[in-house]
């Protein structure tokens, strides 16, 4: 049989459990793009393996992003080194001053 084993499929399915998404609470159809009405409230939904269930609420898109991506809030550590490598000596045509 050239089908994938059931155990591999179950691992992939279980890896998605717990994912969060933000859905605008606006009249009309289902989920819409995130950039549409950024000031509208958002319902945060969690995937339970079978469907999306309510998890939390956010006042706007910015608050929803803070819930969805908490690791993005930590500022970079300046002691970790420069953001880009230092320039080599020379006066290249397109070099920044």
ChimeraX attribute file (.defattr): number of C-alpha atoms within 10 A of each C-alpha:
attribute: neighborCount
match mode: 1-to-1
recipient: residues
	/A:1	4
	/A:2	4
	/A:3	5
	/A:4	8
	/A:5	9
	/A:6	8
	/A:7	9
	/A:8	10
	/A:9	11
	/A:10	10
	/A:11	10
	/A:12	10
	/A:13	12
	/A:14	12
	/A:15	11
	/A:16	13
	/A:17	15
	/A:18	13
	/A:19	13
	/A:20	20
	/A:21	20
	/A:22	25
	/A:23	21
	/A:24	26
	/A:25	18
	/A:26	13
	/A:27	6
	/A:28	7
	/A:29	6
	/A:30	9
	/A:31	12
	/A:32	14
	/A:33	10
	/A:34	15
	/A:35	9
	/A:36	10
	/A:37	14
	/A:38	15
	/A:39	13
	/A:40	14
	/A:41	20
	/A:42	24
	/A:43	19
	/A:44	22
	/A:45	19
	/A:46	19
	/A:47	16
	/A:48	14
	/A:49	14
	/A:50	8
	/A:51	9
	/A:52	16
	/A:53	14
	/A:54	12
	/A:55	13
	/A:56	14
	/A:57	18
	/A:58	20
	/A:59	14
	/A:60	18
	/A:61	21
	/A:62	14
	/A:63	14
	/A:64	23
	/A:65	18
	/A:66	13
	/A:67	17
	/A:68	15
	/A:69	10
	/A:70	9
	/A:71	9
	/A:72	10
	/A:73	9
	/A:74	7
	/A:75	7
	/A:76	9
	/A:77	8
	/A:78	8
	/A:79	6
	/A:80	7
	/A:81	8
	/A:82	9
	/A:83	8
	/A:84	6
	/A:85	7
	/A:86	7
	/A:87	8
	/A:88	7
	/A:89	6
	/A:90	7
	/A:91	9
	/A:92	8
	/A:93	6
	/A:94	6
	/A:95	8
	/A:96	7
	/A:97	4
